[in-house]
Amino acid sequence: MVPILLVLLLALILFGAGFAVKMLWWIALAVLVLWLLGFLVRGISATGSRSRWYRW
């Protein structure tokens, strides 16, 4: 009984980790798209001289 519970617990942990990693990939993709859009919009809206697109 205990080995079955351990296997089920391991499967649940691995499924949760896989789901979390997949969600992190989607979040990273969304952040990349937003960053690229911000880069392009900042480059287009800069009139005359080319200003820096970052604030640091």
SEFIZA-3560 file (N, C-alpha, C; in Angstrom, 3 decimals):
REM SEFIZA-3560
<numar><xx>0.821</xx><yy>-1.200</yy><zz>0.000</zz><atom>N</atom></numar>
<numar><xx>0.000</xx><yy>0.000</yy><zz>0.000</zz><atom>CA</atom></numar>
<numar><xx>0.868</xx><yy>1.269</yy><zz>0.000</zz><atom>C</atom></numar>
<numar><xx>1.934</xx><yy>1.238</yy><zz>0.805</zz><atom>N</atom></numar>
<numar><xx>2.814</xx><yy>2.404</yy><zz>0.895</zz><atom>CA</atom></numar>
<numar><xx>3.546</xx><yy>2.667</yy><zz>-0.420</zz><atom>C</atom></numar>
<numar><xx>4.079</xx><yy>1.646</yy><zz>-1.114</zz><atom>N</atom></numar>
<numar><xx>4.747</xx><yy>1.918</yy><zz>-2.390</zz><atom>CA</atom></numar>
<numar><xx>3.810</xx><yy>2.536</yy><zz>-3.423</zz><atom>C</atom></numar>
<numar><xx>2.556</xx><yy>2.101</yy><zz>-3.439</zz><atom>N</atom></numar>
<numar><xx>1.597</xx><yy>2.669</yy><zz>-4.391</zz><atom>CA</atom></numar>
<numar><xx>1.367</xx><yy>4.141</yy><zz>-4.086</zz><atom>C</atom></numar>
<numar><xx>1.240</xx><yy>4.468</yy><zz>-2.812</zz><atom>N</atom></numar>
<numar><xx>1.055</xx><yy>5.872</yy><zz>-2.427</zz><atom>CA</atom></numar>
<numar><xx>2.276</xx><yy>6.717</yy><zz>-2.783</zz><atom>C</atom></numar>
<numar><xx>3.466</xx><yy>6.138</yy><zz>-2.601</zz><atom>N</atom></numar>
<numar><xx>4.685</xx><yy>6.865</yy><zz>-2.958</zz><atom>CA</atom></numar>
<numar><xx>4.769</xx><yy>7.112</yy><zz>-4.464</zz><atom>C</atom></numar>
<numar><xx>4.399</xx><yy>6.111</yy><zz>-5.250</zz><atom>N</atom></numar>
<numar><xx>4.409</xx><yy>6.265</yy><zz>-6.708</zz><atom>CA</atom></numar>
<numar><xx>3.382</xx><yy>7.313</yy><zz>-7.129</zz><atom>C</atom></numar>
<numar><xx>2.200</xx><yy>7.281</yy><zz>-6.544</zz><atom>N</atom></numar>
<numar><xx>1.171</xx><yy>8.282</yy><zz>-6.858</zz><atom>CA</atom></numar>
<numar><xx>1.614</xx><yy>9.689</yy><zz>-6.441</zz><atom>C</atom></numar>
<numar><xx>2.258</xx><yy>9.787</yy><zz>-5.294</zz><atom>N</atom></numar>
<numar><xx>2.763</xx><yy>11.085</yy><zz>-4.844</zz><atom>CA</atom></numar>
<numar><xx>3.857</xx><yy>11.593</yy><zz>-5.778</zz><atom>C</atom></numar>
<numar><xx>4.745</xx><yy>10.717</yy><zz>-6.209</zz><atom>N</atom></numar>
<numar><xx>5.802</xx><yy>11.101</yy><zz>-7.148</zz><atom>CA</atom></numar>
<numar><xx>5.209</xx><yy>11.549</yy><zz>-8.482</zz><atom>C</atom></numar>
<numar><xx>4.199</xx><yy>10.826</yy><zz>-8.977</zz><atom>N</atom></numar>
<numar><xx>3.543</xx><yy>11.203</yy><zz>-10.231</zz><atom>CA</atom></numar>
<numar><xx>2.870</xx><yy>12.573</yy><zz>-10.086</zz><atom>C</atom></numar>
<numar><xx>2.249</xx><yy>12.824</yy><zz>-8.965</zz><atom>N</atom></numar>
<numar><xx>1.594</xx><yy>14.112</yy><zz>-8.730</zz><atom>CA</atom></numar>
<numar><xx>2.616</xx><yy>15.251</yy><zz>-8.681</zz><atom>C</atom></numar>
<numar><xx>3.735</xx><yy>15.024</yy><zz>-8.025</zz><atom>N</atom></numar>
<numar><xx>4.788</xx><yy>16.044</yy><zz>-7.948</zz><atom>CA</atom></numar>
<numar><xx>5.368</xx><yy>16.322</yy><zz>-9.329</zz><atom>C</atom></numar>
<numar><xx>5.640</xx><yy>15.256</yy><zz>-10.096</zz><atom>N</atom></numar>
<numar><xx>6.206</xx><yy>15.452</yy><zz>-11.435</zz><atom>CA</atom></numar>
<numar><xx>5.209</xx><yy>16.138</yy><zz>-12.365</zz><atom>C</atom></numar>
<numar><xx>3.933</xx><yy>15.805</yy><zz>-12.254</zz><atom>N</atom></numar>
<numar><xx>2.914</xx><yy>16.467</yy><zz>-13.063</zz><atom>CA</atom></numar>
<numar><xx>2.838</xx><yy>17.950</yy><zz>-12.706</zz><atom>C</atom></numar>
<numar><xx>2.878</xx><yy>18.255</yy><zz>-11.426</zz><atom>N</atom></numar>
<numar><xx>2.842</xx><yy>19.650</yy><zz>-10.985</zz><atom>CA</atom></numar>
<numar><xx>4.054</xx><yy>20.425</yy><zz>-11.458</zz><atom>C</atom></numar>
<numar><xx>5.216</xx><yy>19.798</yy><zz>-11.403</zz><atom>N</atom></numar>
<numar><xx>6.431</xx><yy>20.468</yy><zz>-11.864</zz><atom>CA</atom></numar>
<numar><xx>6.386</xx><yy>20.712</yy><zz>-13.368</zz><atom>C</atom></numar>
<numar><xx>5.902</xx><yy>19.728</yy><zz>-14.110</zz><atom>N</atom></numar>
<numar><xx>5.790</xx><yy>19.889</yy><zz>-15.563</zz><atom>CA</atom></numar>
<numar><xx>4.821</xx><yy>20.998</yy><zz>-15.929</zz><atom>C</atom></numar>
<numar><xx>3.710</xx><yy>21.068</yy><zz>-15.225</zz><atom>N</atom></numar>
<numar><xx>2.721</xx><yy>22.127</yy><zz>-15.472</zz><atom>CA</atom></numar>
<numar><xx>3.311</xx><yy>23.494</yy><zz>-15.146</zz><atom>C</atom></numar>
<numar><xx>4.043</xx><yy>23.587</yy><zz>-14.040</zz><atom>N</atom></numar>
<numar><xx>4.648</xx><yy>24.859</yy><zz>-13.646</zz><atom>CA</atom></numar>
<numar><xx>5.688</xx><yy>25.304</yy><zz>-14.671</zz><atom>C</atom></numar>
<numar><xx>6.499</xx><yy>24.374</yy><zz>-15.164</zz><atom>N</atom></numar>
<numar><xx>7.512</xx><yy>24.720</yy><zz>-16.165</zz><atom>CA</atom></numar>
<numar><xx>6.847</xx><yy>25.185</yy><zz>-17.457</zz><atom>C</atom></numar>
<numar><xx>5.771</xx><yy>24.513</yy><zz>-17.854</zz><atom>N</atom></numar>
<numar><xx>5.059</xx><yy>24.919</yy><zz>-19.067</zz><atom>CA</atom></numar>
<numar><xx>4.468</xx><yy>26.317</yy><zz>-18.902</zz><atom>C</atom></numar>
<numar><xx>3.919</xx><yy>26.607</yy><zz>-17.736</zz><atom>N</atom></numar>
<numar><xx>3.359</xx><yy>27.944</yy><zz>-17.484</zz><atom>CA</atom></numar>
<numar><xx>4.461</xx><yy>29.002</yy><zz>-17.493</zz><atom>C</atom></numar>
<numar><xx>5.631</xx><yy>28.666</yy><zz>-16.964</zz><atom>N</atom></numar>
<numar><xx>6.741</xx><yy>29.615</yy><zz>-16.976</zz><atom>CA</atom></numar>
<numar><xx>7.191</xx><yy>29.919</yy><zz>-18.400</zz><atom>C</atom></numar>
<numar><xx>7.156</xx><yy>28.921</yy><zz>-19.290</zz><atom>N</atom></numar>
<numar><xx>7.501</xx><yy>29.169</yy><zz>-20.692</zz><atom>CA</atom></numar>
<numar><xx>6.517</xx><yy>30.133</yy><zz>-21.329</zz><atom>C</atom></numar>
<numar><xx>5.215</xx><yy>29.967</yy><zz>-21.056</zz><atom>N</atom></numar>
<numar><xx>4.206</xx><yy>30.872</yy><zz>-21.625</zz><atom>CA</atom></numar>
<numar><xx>4.365</xx><yy>32.283</yy><zz>-21.074</zz><atom>C</atom></numar>
<numar><xx>4.676</xx><yy>32.391</yy><zz>-19.770</zz><atom>N</atom></numar>
<numar><xx>4.890</xx><yy>33.712</yy><zz>-19.171</zz><atom>CA</atom></numar>
<numar><xx>6.126</xx><yy>34.364</yy><zz>-19.784</zz><atom>C</atom></numar>
<numar><xx>7.201</xx><yy>33.599</yy><zz>-19.972</zz><atom>N</atom></numar>
<numar><xx>8.418</xx><yy>34.139</yy><zz>-20.579</zz><atom>CA</atom></numar>
<numar><xx>8.148</xx><yy>34.607</yy><zz>-22.012</zz><atom>C</atom></numar>
<numar><xx>7.344</xx><yy>33.857</yy><zz>-22.745</zz><atom>N</atom></numar>
<numar><xx>7.000</xx><yy>34.252</yy><zz>-24.111</zz><atom>CA</atom></numar>
<numar><xx>6.196</xx><yy>35.551</yy><zz>-24.118</zz><atom>C</atom></numar>
<numar><xx>5.247</xx><yy>35.684</yy><zz>-23.196</zz><atom>N</atom></numar>
<numar><xx>4.447</xx><yy>36.910</yy><zz>-23.112</zz><atom>CA</atom></numar>
<numar><xx>5.326</xx><yy>38.111</yy><zz>-22.757</zz><atom>C</atom></numar>
<numar><xx>6.251</xx><yy>37.930</yy><zz>-21.834</zz><atom>N</atom></numar>
<numar><xx>7.159</xx><yy>39.022</yy><zz>-21.453</zz><atom>CA</atom></numar>
<numar><xx>8.050</xx><yy>39.412</yy><zz>-22.626</zz><atom>C</atom></numar>
<numar><xx>8.522</xx><yy>38.434</yy><zz>-23.378</zz><atom>N</atom></numar>
<numar><xx>9.354</xx><yy>38.715</yy><zz>-24.544</zz><atom>CA</atom></numar>
<numar><xx>8.577</xx><yy>39.524</yy><zz>-25.582</zz><atom>C</atom></numar>
<numar><xx>7.328</xx><yy>39.148</yy><zz>-25.837</zz><atom>N</atom></numar>
<numar><xx>6.511</xx><yy>39.885</yy><zz>-26.804</zz><atom>CA</atom></numar>
<numar><xx>6.284</xx><yy>41.312</yy><zz>-26.327</zz><atom>C</atom></numar>
<numar><xx>5.965</xx><yy>41.495</yy><zz>-25.049</zz><atom>N</atom></numar>
<numar><xx>5.764</xx><yy>42.845</yy><zz>-24.523</zz><atom>CA</atom></numar>
<numar><xx>7.042</xx><yy>43.670</yy><zz>-24.607</zz><atom>C</atom></numar>
<numar><xx>8.182</xx><yy>43.062</yy><zz>-24.331</zz><atom>N</atom></numar>
<numar><xx>9.457</xx><yy>43.769</yy><zz>-24.411</zz><atom>CA</atom></numar>
<numar><xx>9.745</xx><yy>44.209</yy><zz>-25.836</zz><atom>C</atom></numar>
<numar><xx>9.514</xx><yy>43.302</yy><zz>-26.791</zz><atom>N</atom></numar>
<numar><xx>9.747</xx><yy>43.648</yy><zz>-28.199</zz><atom>CA</atom></numar>
<numar><xx>8.798</xx><yy>44.750</yy><zz>-28.663</zz><atom>C</atom></numar>
<numar><xx>7.533</xx><yy>44.683</yy><zz>-28.258</zz><atom>N</atom></numar>
<numar><xx>6.585</xx><yy>45.741</yy><zz>-28.615</zz><atom>CA</atom></numar>
<numar><xx>7.021</xx><yy>47.081</yy><zz>-28.021</zz><atom>C</atom></numar>
<numar><xx>7.447</xx><yy>47.064</yy><zz>-26.771</zz><atom>N</atom></numar>
<numar><xx>7.929</xx><yy>48.292</yy><zz>-26.148</zz><atom>CA</atom></numar>
<numar><xx>9.152</xx><yy>48.846</yy><zz>-26.848</zz><atom>C</atom></numar>
<numar><xx>10.038</xx><yy>47.958</yy><zz>-27.260</zz><atom>N</atom></numar>
<numar><xx>11.238</xx><yy>48.373</yy><zz>-27.987</zz><atom>CA</atom></numar>
<numar><xx>10.864</xx><yy>49.032</yy><zz>-29.310</zz><atom>C</atom></numar>
<numar><xx>9.939</xx><yy>48.414</yy><zz>-30.042</zz><atom>N</atom></numar>
<numar><xx>9.532</xx><yy>48.957</yy><zz>-31.337</zz><atom>CA</atom></numar>
<numar><xx>8.770</xx><yy>50.265</yy><zz>-31.195</zz><atom>C</atom></numar>
<numar><xx>7.848</xx><yy>50.327</yy><zz>-30.245</zz><atom>N</atom></numar>
<numar><xx>7.062</xx><yy>51.553</yy><zz>-30.058</zz><atom>CA</atom></numar>
<numar><xx>7.955</xx><yy>52.696</yy><zz>-29.614</zz><atom>C</atom></numar>
<numar><xx>8.883</xx><yy>52.423</yy><zz>-28.740</zz><atom>N</atom></numar>
<numar><xx>9.807</xx><yy>53.474</yy><zz>-28.276</zz><atom>CA</atom></numar>
<numar><xx>10.689</xx><yy>53.962</yy><zz>-29.433</zz><atom>C</atom></numar>
<numar><xx>11.102</xx><yy>53.038</yy><zz>-30.297</zz><atom>N</atom></numar>
<numar><xx>11.935</xx><yy>53.413</yy><zz>-31.436</zz><atom>CA</atom></numar>
<numar><xx>11.170</xx><yy>54.238</yy><zz>-32.450</zz><atom>C</atom></numar>
<numar><xx>9.892</xx><yy>53.943</yy><zz>-32.643</zz><atom>N</atom></numar>
<numar><xx>9.081</xx><yy>54.682</yy><zz>-33.607</zz><atom>CA</atom></numar>
<numar><xx>8.712</xx><yy>56.062</yy><zz>-33.072</zz><atom>C</atom></numar>
<numar><xx>8.393</xx><yy>56.128</yy><zz>-31.772</zz><atom>N</atom></numar>
<numar><xx>7.924</xx><yy>57.395</yy><zz>-31.222</zz><atom>CA</atom></numar>
<numar><xx>9.048</xx><yy>58.392</yy><zz>-30.975</zz><atom>C</atom></numar>
<numar><xx>10.300</xx><yy>57.949</yy><zz>-31.028</zz><atom>N</atom></numar>
<numar><xx>11.420</xx><yy>58.866</yy><zz>-30.796</zz><atom>CA</atom></numar>
<numar><xx>11.571</xx><yy>59.767</yy><zz>-32.027</zz><atom>C</atom></numar>
<numar><xx>11.294</xx><yy>61.035</yy><zz>-31.848</zz><atom>N</atom></numar>
<numar><xx>11.394</xx><yy>61.971</yy><zz>-32.967</zz><atom>CA</atom></numar>
<numar><xx>12.777</xx><yy>62.602</yy><zz>-32.993</zz><atom>C</atom></numar>
<numar><xx>13.316</xx><yy>62.759</yy><zz>-34.165</zz><atom>N</atom></numar>
<numar><xx>14.639</xx><yy>63.384</yy><zz>-34.286</zz><atom>CA</atom></numar>
<numar><xx>15.729</xx><yy>62.440</yy><zz>-33.855</zz><atom>C</atom></numar>
<numar><xx>16.221</xx><yy>62.638</yy><zz>-32.649</zz><atom>N</atom></numar>
<numar><xx>17.331</xx><yy>61.816</yy><zz>-32.173</zz><atom>CA</atom></numar>
<numar><xx>16.815</xx><yy>60.482</yy><zz>-31.654</zz><atom>C</atom></numar>
<numar><xx>17.662</xx><yy>59.530</yy><zz>-31.720</zz><atom>N</atom></numar>
<numar><xx>17.305</xx><yy>58.186</yy><zz>-31.251</zz><atom>CA</atom></numar>
<numar><xx>17.556</xx><yy>58.126</yy><zz>-29.755</zz><atom>C</atom></numar>
<numar><xx>16.494</xx><yy>58.018</yy><zz>-28.981</zz><atom>N</atom></numar>
<numar><xx>16.651</xx><yy>57.991</yy><zz>-27.526</zz><atom>CA</atom></numar>
<numar><xx>16.791</xx><yy>56.555</yy><zz>-27.047</zz><atom>C</atom></numar>
<numar><xx>17.280</xx><yy>56.408</yy><zz>-25.815</zz><atom>N</atom></numar>
<numar><xx>17.419</xx><yy>55.074</yy><zz>-25.248</zz><atom>CA</atom></numar>
<numar><xx>16.055</xx><yy>54.516</yy><zz>-24.907</zz><atom>C</atom></numar>
<numar><xx>15.855</xx><yy>53.236</yy><zz>-25.123</zz><atom>N</atom></numar>
<numar><xx>14.575</xx><yy>52.605</yy><zz>-24.830</zz><atom>CA</atom></numar>
<numar><xx>14.501</xx><yy>52.068</yy><zz>-23.417</zz><atom>C</atom></numar>
<numar><xx>15.593</xx><yy>52.116</yy><zz>-22.692</zz><atom>N</atom></numar>
<numar><xx>15.579</xx><yy>51.686</yy><zz>-21.301</zz><atom>CA</atom></numar>
<numar><xx>15.770</xx><yy>52.882</yy><zz>-20.388</zz><atom>C</atom></numar>
<numar><xx>15.463</xx><yy>52.737</yy><zz>-19.119</zz><atom>N</atom></numar>
<numar><xx>15.488</xx><yy>53.847</yy><zz>-18.169</zz><atom>CA</atom></numar>
<numar><xx>16.623</xx><yy>53.778</yy><zz>-17.157</zz><atom>C</atom></numar>
<numar><xx>17.577</xx><yy>52.825</yy><zz>-17.302</zz><atom>N</atom></numar>
<numar><xx>18.634</xx><yy>52.765</yy><zz>-16.321</zz><atom>CA</atom></numar>
<numar><xx>19.863</xx><yy>53.416</yy><zz>-16.766</zz><atom>C</atom></numar>
//
